[in-house]
Amino acid sequence: MLNISFVVSAILAQSLKILLSREYMFVLMAILNFVWYFFSNVINFYEDFSVRNFSYQFIKILRCTIVQALTAVLFIFIVKEDLFTRNFIILYSLILILLVSIRIHFLKYIFRKIKGSEKNIRNVLIIGAGENGTNFLKLILAHEDFGFNFLGFLDDEIQPGSDKKIIGKINELDKLLVENNVDEVIIALPIYASNQLDKIIKSCNRHAVRANIIPDYFQFVSQKFQINMIGNFPVITVRNEPLNEFHWRFVKRTVDIVFSFIAVLLILSWLTPLISILNKLFSPGPVFFIQDRIGANNKIFRCYKFRTMHVDNKSIDEYQPTEENDPRVTKIGKFLRKSNIDELPQFLNVLKGEMSVVGPRPHPIAFNEIYEDMVDEIKIRSWVKPGISGWAQIHGLRGDVNDYEENKKRTISRIENDLWYIENWSFWLDIQIILTTVWQMLSGNTKGV
């Protein structure tokens, strides 16, 4: 589809003769093939192909196409191409979107026809009518294109006649496999009943019935778990962590350095002296407030901020959330906090490698000790570097309140957002958070930053 789009758009933009005379354009086509392969794998373009709605897949088509267009623009700029320019890129993008969309619809139609045909319907028996088994039944009933015909549950604890379709007990498996012409068995037993697995699988093997196991471990794992092989052992990783990969850490660090260098050069270079002068006029004391905070791998680092409180404040390292009209905050500090300008010196922490532009906000030690009693998973945040802004902050989860129960709810929600960010990190997600943070600052919507 990609190569057809390329050739057709080149012919429409100019002519086949001109395309053939410019051999380096086929170098671009080869590069675009590689870029599509790489980027489509990065965003899991082909994941859950038959399950996802087209609207979800269309967003991914647009993302892949934008990367294709940007690659073509860069190549054309480098080789100084003067004919295959704007018209070619627009045509290529539109034709590519159209063809890939048609391909998705066509393949889904074919798969539905193949799997939905009577000869491809598979009779399935689910062993275990608990949460896992019931949820799996909902899935296959919602997707007829999976090609499953649900026969019923086998369960020793839930009696036949309940609202669930219980057709027998587990010790009746051999008889039911024969009587019902079962093609596949889904084993969805709780952990305490796993001692029956050996017997169930032997029965399935004896009757040449395919056996599938849904492990009862999902109460411990996130939705982003991974299954990997270490030697001959299948290992379930409870939480997926994209930034555990070296190449993604390299990409993130490169972005951090570029953004921080620009911020220090264009903003902090003149803003720091200005705030220093204002502080001397209205609240004498140092321009920076430096505080120990929790960083990556639970290491302590010195976090920089513009000072927003009076220098004689004794509670600055204690757990005491700031309030509206807090007497500890200076007049200049109120503006700096409201606009979030007080956080800008942390670009220095980013350049030093202690923080990232985007990530979970670093906690003061006293605050972190309180949070640990509220959220068990809080230390997972230390898997990545803390950030100047984050997913939680752009969703309004910034700061604390004095009411304990309300603050606990906010803290739990903030940590959940931080963990979601860690498991779903991508380069584009960081860009989205950066742009949203800048917009919220400029628009005065500081509650979201």
N, C-alpha and C positions, 0 to 999 in steps of 0.2 A: 504493500500500500504506500509506503514511504517513497520507494523508488519510482512507482508509477506517478505519484503526485509531483515528484521532482521533475521528471521528464515532461509531463503534460504541461505543468506551469511554465517551464522553460520555453517550450514550443509556443505556447500562447503569448508569453511575454515578448518573445523575439521570433525565432524560427529554429527548426531543427538544424539547418545548415550552420547558423551562428553557434548553436550549442555544440555541435561537433567540432567546430573550429577552435573552440576554447576548451582545451583538454583539462585544464585545471578545475573546471566546473565539476568534473567527475571525481576529482579529489574531494571537493566539497560534499558530493553525494555520499562518498565513502565515510567521511567524517560524521555526517548526519546519521548514517546507519549506526555508527559506534556510539554516538551521543544518545540516540534513542534507546539502544540496548542498555547502556549504563543508567540513564536517568529513569527509565521505566522500571528497572529493578530497584532503584533507590526508593521510589514511591510505591512499590508493590502494585504496579499497574495491572498485572495479571492475577493478582491474589483474589480468591473467592469469586472467580469470573461469573459463575452461574448463579450466585446468591445475591450479588450486589444489584441495587437498582441502577438504571441507566443514568439517572441524574448524578449519582455519586461517581460513576465512571466517566461521565462527560467532563466533570471538573478535572479529573486526572488527564483526560485527553487535552484539555486546554493548557494545563501545566506543561505537559510534554511538548505541545506545539509552540508555546512561548519560548521554551528552551531551544527548540529547533530554529525558530526565527532569529533569536539572539545570536546563535552560533553562525547562521548564515550572514547576518549583518556584520559580525566581527570578521569573518573570512573575506567577505566582499570588500570591507574597508582595508584589510591587510594587503590584498592583491590588487587593490585600486581598480576593481571592475567598474566599467562605466555603462554597461548595457543591462546586465542582469541585476537590477537594483530593486527599487520599491515595488514595482508591479509584480516582479517575479516572487518576491518574498510574501506579498499579500496573497497572490494566487496559490502559492505553495501551501501556505498556512490554511487557507479556506478549503482547498481540495483535500488536504491531509485530514482535517477535522471531519469532513464529509465522508471520506472513504473508510476511516477507522470506525466512525459511528455506524455506518452501514454494515461493516464487517461484524461488529459486536451484535447488532440486532439479528443478522443472518445466522451467525453461529448459535445464538441463544435459541432461535427458532428451530434450527436443525437438532440441537441437543434435546429440546423439548419433544420433538417428534420422535427421535430415536429412543429416549428414555421413557417416553409416555406410551410407546407402542406396547401392545399386550405381551409380546414375546420378551420384552426387556423389563417388565415389572418384576420386582424381587419381593418375595414374601419375607417379612422381617418379624422376628420375635424379640421383645425386649425383656431381659431378665433383670428385675428390680424396678419397682413402681414408685421409688422415692423421687427426690427432687431432680437428680440427674436424668433418670429414665423419663420422667414426665416432661422435662424441658426438651429432651431429644425428640419425643413424640410431637410436641408442638412445632418443632423445626421441620420435621418431614411432612407434617400435615400442611404446613404453610408453603411448602415447595414441592408441588407434585412432580416437577421436572427431575427430582432426585430419583424417581422411579421406584419408590417403596410402597408396598401394600402392608399396612400394619395389621398383624394377626391378633396381638394381645400381649399382656404382661404375664410373666411368671414371677410370683413373689410368695415367700413363706409367711410373711407377717400380715399382709392385707388379704382378707378373705374374698373369695368370689362373691359377686353380688353387690360389691361396692360401686361407687360412681366411676371407678376405673375398670377397664376391661381386663379383669384377671381371669385367665383361662386355666390356671393350674399352679401347682407348686414346683419348686426347682427339681425335686427328685422325680418328677414326671417328665423331665425333658426328653429322654430317649423316645418315649411313646409319642409325645406331641410333635417331635421333629418329623416322624414318619407320617402321622395322621394328617398334618397340616401342610405337607410338602414345603417345609421351610427352606429358604435359600440363604438367609443370613440371620445371625444372632447378635444382638447388641447387649453386652454385659455392662450393666450400670449399677452394680452392687455397692453398698457402703463399705468403708474400710473394714469394719468388724466382721463382715461376711465374706471377706476375700479368701478365706480358707476353702471356699467351695469352687474357686476358679479352676483348680486342677481337674476336678470331676466334670465341670461344665465343658471345658475345652476338649477333654478326651471324648465326651459324648458327641461334640460337634465334629471332631476329626473322624470318629467312627462312622458318621453318616455323611461325611464330605460336605458339611455345612460350614460356610465361612463364619468365623468368630471375630468380633470387634469389641474392644474394651474401652469404656469411658472411665478413666481413673477418677476415684473420689478424692482428688487432691485439690480441686479447684477452689475449695474454701480457703486454701492457703496461698494461692497464686493470684496474680493480677491478670487482667485481660491481655496483657502483653507478654505472656510467658513464652519460652522457647523450648524446643526439644532438640538436643544436639547429641552427637555420638562422640564419646571419649573412649577411644579404642573400640572394644566390642560392647560397651555399655551405653544404653540410651539414658540420657540425663535430662531431667526437666529443670530448666532455669526458671525460678519463681518469677523474676521480674526481668523483662527485656530492657537493656540499657544501651541505646545507640552510641552514646559517647564513650563506651568501653572500647570501641574500635579506634585504632590509631589514626586512620585517615580522616575520621570525622572530628577527632580532637584537634588534628592539624588544621582542618578547615575552620573550626570555631576559634582557635587561637589566632589564626590569620585575621579573621574578621575583628576580633577583639583588639588586636594591635593597630589595625587600620583605623577603626572608629575612635579608639582612645587617643591615638596620635593626632588625629584631626581635631578632636575635642580639646585636647590640651593646647594645641597650637592656636586654634581659632577662637576658643572661648575662655579657658582658664587663664591664658596668658594676660588678658586684660581684666577679666572679671575678678581675679584674686586681689590685685592691688586696689580695685574699686571697693570691694567689700571690706578690705582691711581699713581703708580710710573711713568708711561709714561706721565701722565698729569703733574706731578710735573716737569718733564724734558722739556716738549715742550709747555705746556700751564698751568701755575700754577693756582690752584683753586680746588674746591671740586670735588670729583669723580662723585657724583650724581647730576643730575638736577631734581628738584622736582617742579611740576607744578599742579595747580588746574585744574581738568578736570571733564567732565560730566559723571556720572556713572549711575547705575541702579536707576530707579524711579526718574531720574533727580537730584539725590543727588551729591553734589560736593565731590570729594575725592582727596587726594594728590597722584599723579602718579609719579612713579620713573623711571628715565632713566639714562644711563651713559651720562655725560655732553659731548656735541659735539660742543658747541659754546663758544666763549670767555666770560669771566665773566663780562666784562665791557659792554656787549651788552645791550642796553636800550630798544630794540624793541622785546624782547623775549616773552612778553605776549601780543603783538599786532598782528593783522592779517597781516602777511607779509610772504607769501610762500617763502621757500628756493629755490634758483636757483643753476644752475651748476656754480661751482667756487664761491659760495657765500662767501664774505669776513668774514661773521660772524662765519663761521664754521672753527674749528681748523684742523690742519693736521691730528691729531689722529681722530677727529670727522668725517672727510671724510670717513675714513676706517670703522669706527663704523656704520655710516649711510648706507654706501654701502652694508655692510654685515648684517645689521639689528641687530648687536650685541648690539647696544645702547638700544634696547627694553628689553633685558634679565632681568634687575632688576625688571621688572613688575611681575616676578614670586613671588616676595615678596608681591605685591598687591593681587596676586591670593591667596596666603596663608592666607592673612588677610581677604579674602572674598569680596574684593572690585572689583576684576576682575575675569575673567575666562581665561583659556588657549585659548579658541576659542570663538569669538563673534565679534560684531561690534567694530571697533576701537574707543577708547574714544577721544572726541574732546576737545581741549582747549576752554575755555569760549569764547574768542574773535572770534575764528573760528566758533563755534557753532551759534553765533548770526548772522553771515553772511549766514550760511547754512540755517537758518530758513526762510530767505527771498527767498531762492531758492526752497525748498522742504517743502510742507505742512505736510507731514507725518513723518518728521524727529524725532519727540518725541516718536514715536512708538519704536524706537531703544532702548529706556530706559526700555522696558519691560523685557529685559535680561541684564545680566552683560556685560560690555565691555570686549573685548578680546585682547590678545597679537597679534594674527593673526586672520584672518576671511575669509569668502567666497569672499568678495570683493577684499581683498588684494592678494589672490592667482590668481585672474584674472587680476592683473595688475593695479587695481584702488587704488593706494597708493599716498598720497600727493596731493598738489595743484599746479596750474600754475598761472602765473600772468595775463594772458588774461582772462577777466571776462567771456565772452561767452563760451570759451572752458572749463574754470573751472566749470561753471554752468553745462555743459553737463556731465563732469566727476563726479561732486558731485551728480547729479540726478542718474546717473548710479550706483554710489557707494551705495547710500541709497537704491535703488531698490534691489541691491544684498544683503544688510543687511536685508531688510524686507523678501526677499526670504529665507534667512537663518533662520530667526525667525520662519517662518511658516512651514519650511521643516526640522527643526532640528531632528537629530537622533544621536545616539551614533556613528554609522558608519560614518556619515557625519563628525563629529568632528575628528575621526581618519583619514579620508581622508584628511582633511584640515591640520592636524598636519604633516602627512607624506609628503604632497605636499610642505608645508612651509619649512620643513627640507631639502627636495631635492632641492628646489629652492635656498636656502641659500648655500648649499654645491656646487651646480653647478654654482653659481655666477649669476643666473638669478634673481637679486634683484628687478627688475621692477615688478615682480609678487608677491612680498612679501610686 
